Amino acid sequence: MKIKIREKWNPYNSLCYKFKVQIHFYSLNYYNKAGYTYIMGAGVLQGEEKNKDSFFRSLRQNKKMVRIERNNDFFIGIYKEEIKVAKKRGIDIAYDPSIIHLKPVFFDEEGWEEWEFASPNREIFEKILDSKRIKNHEVESKLFYFRDKKIEGIMPLAIYPKLTQKQGEVIRLAVKEGYYENPRRTDLIKMAKKAKKAVSTFQVLLRTAENKLIPLFLRTINK
């Protein structure tokens, strides 16, 4: 199943939209205590530096956040939700032990979160489709597909090679501006100007980032 949801009560959704950043996120675990559900997750934040700093600053100030630890673009956070029937049902389903998360949840700049997961238990998907978490007025949802399909692989956060801040900035800009599309919508000169860098500097940063990323994906698709 692949679905897309936007929750009005989720601080990650609202702040991604407010500051135009993206998150590759893994929900780790949750527990209930004294009338609240505590939800733990880890993620990698992407976006302009000033927007990322504003995101983390606002996240720390959010009353729902119990704890957040940041290491550059990587963070681990715990936030709490008051236990309510609809929310608890949705959280219980999302953390059902029969669910296999195939890749990190992706939060986009519009505040949508995209989930792609599998399970040997079809019943859990039927619960998701029927869940008030997907249908209540506080949540928007879109279903991409729900079908029988063999798993091709699992993509954890840890497999991403570590890029420097500047390498990450230039390759994200290249993707955003359509440099890898066919036909290309931009070129090195235009991107370097937008990034306020010399063309030679931009090119070196982009090639270094590509050299880190491309071998990883080649190993993946050649298996």
C-alpha positions in Angstrom: 0.0 0.0 0.0 1.1 3.5 -0.7 -0.8 6.4 0.8 -0.4 10.1 1.4 -1.8 11.9 4.4 -1.8 15.3 6.0 -2.6 15.6 9.7 -3.6 19.0 11.1 -2.5 18.0 14.6 1.0 16.7 13.6 3.8 19.2 14.2 6.0 17.8 11.4 3.2 18.3 8.8 2.5 21.9 9.7 6.1 23.0 10.1 7.2 21.4 6.8 4.5 23.5 5.1 5.3 26.6 7.0 9.1 26.5 6.4 9.1 24.7 3.0 11.4 21.9 4.1 11.3 18.1 3.5 11.9 15.2 5.8 12.9 11.6 5.2 11.4 10.1 8.4 11.3 6.8 10.3 8.7 6.3 13.0 10.5 4.2 15.7 8.1 3.4 18.4 5.5 4.7 20.8 4.2 4.2 24.3 1.3 5.4 26.4 1.7 7.1 29.8 -0.6 9.3 32.0 -3.2 9.9 29.3 -0.8 10.7 26.5 0.8 8.7 23.6 4.5 9.4 23.2 5.7 9.0 19.6 9.4 8.5 18.8 10.9 9.1 15.3 14.1 10.0 13.5 14.6 11.9 10.3 16.8 13.8 7.9 15.8 17.3 7.1 16.3 18.9 3.7 15.9 22.5 2.6 17.6 25.9 2.7 19.7 26.4 5.8 17.7 29.3 7.1 14.5 27.3 6.7 15.9 24.3 8.4 17.1 26.4 11.4 13.6 28.0 11.6 12.0 24.6 11.5 14.1 23.2 14.4 13.6 26.4 16.4 9.8 26.2 16.0 9.8 22.4 16.6 11.6 22.9 20.0 9.0 25.6 20.9 6.1 23.3 20.1 4.3 22.3 23.3 3.8 18.7 21.9 7.6 18.1 21.6 9.0 16.3 24.7 12.5 16.1 23.4 14.5 16.7 20.2 18.1 16.0 19.5 19.7 17.5 16.4 23.0 16.5 14.7 23.3 18.7 11.6 20.4 17.6 9.4 19.7 14.4 11.3 17.3 14.5 14.3 15.5 12.3 16.8 12.3 13.5 18.3 9.6 12.5 20.8 6.3 14.2 20.8 3.1 13.6 22.7 -0.6 13.4 21.8 -3.5 13.3 24.2 -5.0 9.9 24.0 -8.3 10.1 22.0 -10.1 7.2 20.4 -9.6 8.1 16.7 -5.9 9.1 17.1 -5.1 6.1 19.3 -6.7 3.7 16.7 -4.7 5.3 13.9 -1.4 5.1 15.9 -2.0 1.5 16.9 -2.6 0.6 13.3 0.5 2.5 12.0 2.7 0.7 14.5 1.2 -2.7 14.1 4.0 -5.3 14.3 2.9 -7.0 11.1 3.6 -3.9 9.0 6.9 -3.6 7.0 8.0 -0.1 6.3 9.6 -0.2 2.8 11.2 3.2 2.9 11.3 6.3 5.1 8.1 8.3 5.3 8.5 11.4 3.1 7.2 14.7 4.3 7.0 17.2 1.4 7.0 21.0 1.4 3.2 21.1 1.3 2.9 19.2 4.6 1.9 15.8 3.1 3.5 12.6 4.4 3.9 9.7 2.0 3.9 6.1 3.4 4.8 3.0 1.5 4.5 -0.3 3.4 3.7 -4.0 3.1 2.4 -6.8 5.2 1.6 -10.5 5.0 -1.6 -9.7 6.7 -4.2 -8.1 4.3 -6.5 -7.4 7.2 -4.2 -4.6 8.5 -4.6 -2.7 5.2 -8.4 -3.0 5.4 -8.2 -1.5 8.9 -6.1 1.4 7.5 -8.7 2.1 4.8 -11.5 2.0 7.3 -9.6 3.9 10.0 -11.0 7.2 11.2 -7.4 8.4 11.1 -7.7 8.4 7.4 -11.3 9.7 7.2 -11.8 12.2 10.0 -11.9 15.9 9.4 -8.4 16.5 10.9 -6.8 14.3 8.2 -6.6 14.6 4.4 -5.7 11.4 2.5 -4.9 10.1 -0.9 -4.5 6.4 -1.8 -2.0 5.7 -4.6 -2.4 1.9 -4.6 -3.4 -1.2 -2.6 -2.5 -4.4 -4.3 -0.6 -7.7 -4.2 3.0 -7.1 -5.0 6.4 -8.7 -4.2 8.8 -6.6 -2.2 11.8 -5.5 -4.2 13.8 -4.1 -1.3 13.8 -2.0 1.9 15.4 1.4 2.1 16.5 2.4 5.6 17.9 5.8 6.5 21.3 4.4 7.2 22.1 3.4 3.6 22.2 7.0 2.5 25.9 8.1 2.0 26.9 11.1 4.0 27.1 14.2 1.9 28.6 17.5 3.1 26.2 20.4 3.5 27.4 22.0 0.2 27.2 18.7 -1.7 23.7 18.1 -0.5 22.6 21.7 -1.4 23.9 21.4 -5.0 22.4 18.0 -5.8 19.1 18.9 -4.3 19.1 22.1 -6.4 20.0 20.0 -9.5 17.0 17.7 -8.9 14.6 20.6 -8.1 15.6 22.6 -11.2 15.2 19.6 -13.6 18.9 19.0 -14.4 18.3 15.2 -14.5 15.2 15.4 -16.6 15.1 14.6 -20.3 15.3 17.1 -21.9 17.1 19.1 -19.2 15.3 22.2 -17.9 18.5 23.9 -16.8 22.3 23.8 -17.0 25.4 24.2 -14.8 25.8 27.9 -15.5 22.2 28.7 -14.4 22.4 26.5 -11.4 25.7 27.9 -10.3 24.3 31.4 -10.6 21.3 30.5 -8.5 23.5 28.9 -5.9 25.8 31.9 -6.0 28.9 29.8 -6.7 31.5 29.7 -9.5 30.6 27.3 -12.2 33.8 25.2 -11.6 33.0 25.0 -7.8 29.4 24.0 -8.4 30.5 21.3 -10.9 33.0 19.8 -8.5 30.5 19.7 -5.7 27.8 18.1 -7.9 30.2 15.5 -9.3 31.4 14.6 -5.8 27.9 14.1 -4.6 27.0 12.1 -7.7 30.1 9.9 -7.2 28.9 9.1 -3.7 25.3 8.4 -4.7 25.4 6.6 -8.1 27.6 3.6 -7.0 25.1 2.9 -4.2 22.1 2.8 -6.5 24.0 0.8 -9.1 24.7 -1.8 -6.4 21.0 -1.8 -5.5 19.6 -2.3 -9.0 22.3 -4.9 -10.0 21.4 -7.3 -7.2 
